[in-house]
Amino acid sequence: MSPDPKPNTDLATALDDAASRYLSRNPLSFEQHNLARQSMPGGNTRTVLFCEPFPITVVEGDGAYIRTLDGNEYVDFLGEYTAGLYGHSEPVIINAAKEALDGGIVLGGHTKIEQQLAELLCDRFPSLDRVRFTNSGTEANLMAMSLARAATGRKKILVFNGSYHGGVFVFAGGGSPINAPFDFLLGQYNDLESTLEVVREHAADLAAIVVEPMMGAGGCIPAKADFLQGLRDAATDTGALLIFDEVMTSRLAPGGLQELLGITPDLTALGKYIGGGFSFGAFGGASELMDRFDPHKPGSFPHAGTFNNNILTMSAGYAGMSRVFTSEASRELNQRGESLRHRLNEICEAAGVPMQFTGRGSMMTVHMYDGEIHTPMDAARANSDLRELFFLDLIDAGVWLARRGMINVSLPMRDAEFDKLCGAVEEFVSVRKPLLLKQ
């Protein structure tokens, strides 16, 4: 990052300067974006990847790095929003996918590998007696919520302000106009007292409580243990089902945060990395709930999906979980992530700037705010323009991350990648300190 002598006079000028440098380094991506706009709305088919002034086009990845159409290389701390756990060229994953392709694709029948992956997941995650596969975390949450409504005969679902449970379950900024038309109640994350008031008021028709043990898209905000235990108790007392959305957080311990915290939900939604980099989702829980999908039984619930057990995902997922992301590897990765986050926060503290990284293990998010962050409302107090400047400056420094400031550690990362990130953050807090202190 080499800003001219004037970009820190005010934030607007700094952002204009950063955007100009971004354009000058990525002219081919700009052309590609304009071409894509002719056939996709905004040149986009996945909203989270869009950014101003335009998104960069990626052409290849290797290990912990990606390369773009403009020939620039970045260390990949985006990690495909936690799905890129294995990096871009894990040999075990690649070989499993090649072997699967050699055996034929779209087989249209049961395969041995799906049973092996299912058994592995049931062994790893405390809440899973049985599991069924889907193609995304969104589908997994959709099926878990639908099962809860059907099994309880109730309609209302309690979610939390600022949460995200998939493309049709967005509860930040007032929600999304294309959310699934379920009867949602809105609680306050990490506020047990007010949440219990909502539960008591709607207990007779409450089907489920859905919560991430750590908010992912909401800013890597960990749930307090007593908050989650209170939800567990409230669900039990009212006959509602507790659903943990561990689509992201399952990577934070061998058996997810439910294992780490010792709190077992009735149902769990999974997704992201478990498919080894291919499209994946799963939902599961207690046998008495999941066996309602057993086709042997009269009146069983239907659950379709052409690619639910596709051979590529099943093969890559099983190879990755059984041979690469073992319990030992999970613990080691998350310990390294903890150390990295502490190091980044020490950089911010040493610079004396209102900036911090929240999270747990291998997931974290930057906030331009120095107060405690326990809710999305706390996170919303941070300066969003400074976060945008952080994104642009780190891209300029060769670090790929989420526009919202999310950073995820992948298995191939070592000290060199951590040093690059920390060096970029050190430069940011040094160069941008006048702006950070003005907020």
N, C-alpha and C positions, 0 to 999 in steps of 0.2 A: 504494500500500500504506500503510495507516494503522493499524498495530496499536496496541492499547491499551498502557498503561505496563507491563503485567505479562507479556506473552506470552514474554519471554525468560528468565523465572526457571528454566524447564526445557523440554526439547524436547517432552514430551508436552503441556504446556499450550500451547505455541506451535502445535503441530499442531491441537489442538482449536480454537483461536482461528481459525486459517486455514481450517479446514473449515467453521466457523460462518459466516465471511464469504463463503465460496464458496456455501453454501446460500442465504444471504440475497440474493445477486446473481443467482441462477439458479433461481428457483422454477418457472418454466415448463418448464425442462429437467428438473427433478426430476419434475414431473407426466408429462412425455413418457416419461421413463425407466420409470416405474411402469406406464404404458400398454404400452410395448414388452415389458415382462416377461411380459405375458399371452400373447404369441405367439412370443417368442424366449427361449431359456434365458438368464436374467439380463438380458434386454432387449438381447441382444448377438448379432451374427453375425460378429464380428471381434474376437478376444480382445484384441489390442494396443490397441484404442481404449477399453477399459474402464478406469475409474479410480474410486477411492473419493473421496468418498462416493457419487458417481454421475457419469456422463459428461454433458458439455454437448452440447446438440443444435445443430448448425450448420444454417443455412437458406440462406446464399448466400456467394459469394466474389467479390471484384473485385480484380484486380491482385495485390498482396501482402497483402490483407486478407480476413478472413472476418467474418461477422456471425451472431449466434446467435438462437435462438428468444426469448431474453430481451432482445434489442435491444442486446447488447454487441458492440463491435467489437474485433478483435484483429489485430495484425500477425502474419502466419502464418509463424513460423519452424519449424513442424513440416514444412511442405512435403511433406505426404503421404509421410513417411518416404522422401524423395528422389524420389518419383514426380512431385511437384508442381513440377518444375523451371521450367515456363513461367508459374507463377502461375495465376490463375483466369480471365483474360480476354484472353489473347493473340490479337489479331485474325487473325493468319495461321492459327492453329489453328482458331479458330471458323469462319472462312470456308471452310477446307478441309473441315471436318465438314459444313457446310451444303451445299456443293457435292456431297459424297458422298451426303448424304440425298436431294438433289434427283434424283440418278441412280438411286435405288432401293437398298434394303438387302437383306441375306441373298440375294445374287445366285446363290449355288450354283455358281460357276464361277471360273476363273482371271481375274484382272484385271491390267492393265498396271501398276497402282500397286504391287502386291506385288513385282513384279520390280524396280521402281525403288528401293523401300526396301531390298530384299535387296542390290542392287548397291551402294547407298550404305554399308550396314553392312560389307560385305566390303572396300570401299575404306578405311573408317575404322579397322577393328580388325585388327591384324597377324595374328592367328591364324585369321582367317576366310577360307577359300577358298570355302566354301559355308555356307549358313545355312538353317535351317527355323524357322518361327514356331510359337509356342504362345500360351497366354492368360495366363500368369503366370510369374514367376520360379521358383515352386515346380515347375511343369511343366517348365520349361527345365532345371532341375537334375535332375529325375527322368529326363528323356530323355537327358541327357548321361551320367548314371551308368549307366543301362540300356544305352546304346550301348557304354560302356566295358566292361561285363561281357560283352556279347555279342561284341564285337570281339576281346577278349583271351581269351575262354573261361575267365576267372577270376571269382572271386566276391567277394573282400574289397575294401572301400573304406575308405581312410584319411581320416578327418576330424579336426577339432581340438576339444578341450575348450572349451566356451563358444561354439562357432560356431552359426550359423543359416543354413540354405540353403533355407528354405521351410517351409510348414505341416506337412510330414511329415518334416522334417530338422532337428530341434531338439536341440542337443547342449549346452545349458546346464542347470545344476542337476540333472545326472544323466540328462538326456534326457527324451523325451516318450513316454508309453505308446502314442501313436498314430503313432509314427515308422514309416516304410516298413520292412518286415522284411528289410532287406539285412544282410549280414554286415559290420558296421562295426568298424573299429579306431579307437582314440582316441589322437591325438598331442597334444603340448603346443605351442601356438602360439608362434612365435618361439624355440623351443628345438630347434635343428637336431640336436644330438647325440642327444638322447633319441628324436627322431623317426626318425632314421636307424637306431636300434636296432630300432624297430618294423618299419621297412621291410625290414631284413635278415632279421628273424625270419620274416616272412610273404611274402618276395619271390616265391616260386613261385606264390602264389595271389593276388597283389595286382593288382587290375584298375585301380584309379585312386587318385589323391591329389586330394582336393577342398579348395580353400582360397580364401578371400577375400584379395586383396592388401592390403586393410585391413578388419578386422572392422567391420561396420556395427552390427547389433543388439547385438553383443558389447561395444560401447562406443567405437566409432571409434578402434580401436587399429591403427596402421599396422604392416604386416609389415616386418621388416628385409630389406633387399635381399639379403643373403647367405643368409638363411633361404629366401627364395623361389628363389634360384638353386640352393641345395642341394636343394630339392624337384625343381626341373627336372632336375638331374643324376641324382638318385635314380630318378626316373621313367624317364629314358632308359636308365639302367644296368640296370634290372630289367624293362623291357618293359611297365611300367604306363603309364597315360595320366595326364597332369597336366591337371586341370580347374580353370580359374579361374572362380570365381563372381564375375562383375562386374555382377551385377544392380544393385547400388548404386554400385560404384566406377567404372563406365564413364563416369560424368559428371565424373570428376576430371581428365580430360585428353581431347583430341580423340579419341584411340584407346584410352582407358581407361588404367589403371595399367600394363597390359602394355606399352603403347607408351612410357609415361613411364619405366618401369624397364628397358625393353629385354629383358624376359623373356617368351618366347612359349610359351603352353600348347598342348597338343594340342587341347583343346576349351574353349569359353567359353560360359557361361550369361549371358544378358542379360535385362533386364526394366525395370520401373518407367517412367521418363520417356520412353523411346524411343517409346512409343505415343502421345505427345502428350497424355496424361491419360486415355486409354482403356486397357482391359485389354490387356496385352502381355507376351509373353515370347519368347525366341529362344534357340536353341543352335546352335553351329556350330564349324567347325574345318577341319582339313586335308581336302582332297578325297578322299583314299583312305579316310578314315573316313566322311565325310558321304555319299559316293556309295553307301554301303551302303543308303541310303534311296531310291536312284534306281529308280523303277518300271520303267524300260526294261530293267533287269537281272534275270535269273532269280534267284529266292531273295532278293530285296531285303527289307529290314526294313520292316514297316508302321509308319505314324505317322499316326494320325487326329486329328481335332479340328474339330468343326463350325465354330468361329469362329476358327481359326488365321489365316485370311487375310481376316477381316471387313473390309469396305470402310471403316468409320469409323476403325479403328485404323490400317490401312495408309495412308489418306489423311492423317490428322492426323500420324502418325509421320513420313511422308516430308516433309510441309510443314515440320514443326518442325525436323527434322534438317538439311534442305537449305537452309532460308531463315532460321531463327532461331538454333538452337544450332549454329552453324558452328564450325569449328576455332578461329577467332579469338574468337568469343563464349565458347567453352569456356575458353580460356586466361584471358580477362579475368575471367570469373566466379570462377574458382578463385583468381586473384590477389587479388581483393577478399575472398574467403572467408579466405584466409591472413591478410590484414591484420586482418580482424575478430577472428579467433581470437587473434592476438597482442595486440590491444587488450584483449580480455576477460581474458587472462592477466595483462596489466599491471595491470588493475584489482584482481585477486586478490592479486598480489604487493604492490602498494602498500598494500593493507589488511592485509597480514600474516596472511592466513587460509589454512588448509590446504584449498585448492580450486583446481581447474585445469580447462582445456578441452583435450582431446586431439582429434586428427583430422587432416584434410588437405583443403586446398582448401575446397570449399563444404559440407563435412560436418564436424560436431564434436559432442562430448558432454561434459557437465560431470561432474566427479568430485570428491566432497568428501574429497580425499586429496592430500597434497603430495609423496608419493614417486613414483618412476618407474613408469610404467604401460606394460608391454610384453606383458602377458598378461591374460586375463579374471580370473585369480586375483589379480593386482595390483589390478585394478579392484574386485574383491569386498571389498577391505579398506576401501573408502570407506563412509561412513555412509549407509545407505539411507533412514533417517528424515529426515536433513538434505536428501537429494535430493528426497524427497516434499515437504518444506517449500519447497524452491526452486521446485518445480513449481507449488504452490498460490500462492506469493507472486508468481511471474511472471504467472500467469493473472490474479491480482488487479491486476497492473500493466498488463494489456492486451497481453501477449505469449503467443502460442499456441505450445506446444512439446510434445514427447513427454514422457510421464510419466517415462520413464527418463532424461530430461535430454538427449535428442538434439535438435540444432538444425541446420537445413539452409537454405542460402541459395538463393533463387530469383532468376530473371533480372530481374523488375521491381523488386527491392529497390535502394534507393539510400541516401544518407547519413541521411535522416530515419528510415528503418527501423532502420538500424544504431545510430543515436543512441538510439532508444527502447529497444532491447535493452540497450545498454551502460548507459543510465540506470537501467534496472530492476535490472541486476546490481550496479551501484554501490550502489543503495539496499539491496539484499539483504545485501551484505557489510558495510554499515554498521550496519543495524538488527540483523542476526543474528550479528554478530561474537562476542558472548559465547557463543552456542551453538556456533558453528563452532570456537571455541578450546577448548571443553569436551570435544570428541570424543576 
